[in-house]
């Protein structure tokens, strides 16, 4: 009996040692996992604001670091070793450290670290793992559909069926060729939050009801999300599809209200302006008619007054005119005699 108990305890201790050893050799959790292609893009966009000074890339293993490339705003680009002539910095945004590695092979598989140095906040890093198969989406699993308005919040909840002890909860965003680890709850080793999401998530690591809140949803947040629970009796998965609210699909009532109010206000303004113009035009015409009529009457009065004055002066007699007869002495004209022939 005692021998049996000792063997049992030896077995348990051995299992614990093996489990600890297995956890120690597990690969480091990466912010993103990217599928290996002929030309592989590694996305690294710092969410801060500031002035860029330098971007550096390294490939990391357990024992060493291998420099890939460095970009400096003053000194330009420098590539190292086997990456010479194969690295292109995309620089689509002010603090974008994303690169394109060309002619990639299986030798390029592994963990890469991107460091974006800016002023005044300092250095921001992101770990990206390149694998042969980055995404493992099961098309047969049930997938919920969620519609969220841009700028609002989104909550991902894990549906846990009590079927054992939960050891780890992982929240992921899945793409066609990549997978982002948003957050991870490990109840023995602690929590992990992805570099792209640290400033805008709230994580609830309750083993019974784990949830993730993403704030201020943008266009880039649309896609497939997954929550995975690892228990001692197996894994449980919750998957949903997030899409942003579009005007053509489901209009926003607030936008409709504001648009309607604006249109109504514009119509009222147009009516007031038109009414004012019509009223002023009518007043102007009325004043012109009154002025023309007054001028005609005034002109007639003036004409009558002038004609009457002339006529009266013609008819009026002099005040001191005498009625006596006037005699004038006219000499007799000489008589003309006819000449005798």
Beta strands, then each sheet from edge to edge (+ up, - down):
strand 1: 32-35
strand 2: 40-42
strand 3: 51-60
strand 4: 65-72
strand 5: 76-79
strand 6: 87-89
strand 7: 99-101
strand 8: 110-119
strand 9: 122-131
strand 10: 143-148
strand 11: 154-157
strand 12: 166-174
strand 13: 178-186
strand 14: 190-193
strand 15: 201-204
strand 16: 211-214
strand 17: 223-231
strand 18: 234-244
sheet 1: 5+ 4- 3+ 8- 9+ 1+ 13- 12+ 17- 18+ 10+
sheet 2: 5+ 4- 3+ 8- 9+ 1+ 13- 14+
sheet 3: 2+ 7- 6+
sheet 4: 11+ 16- 15+
end
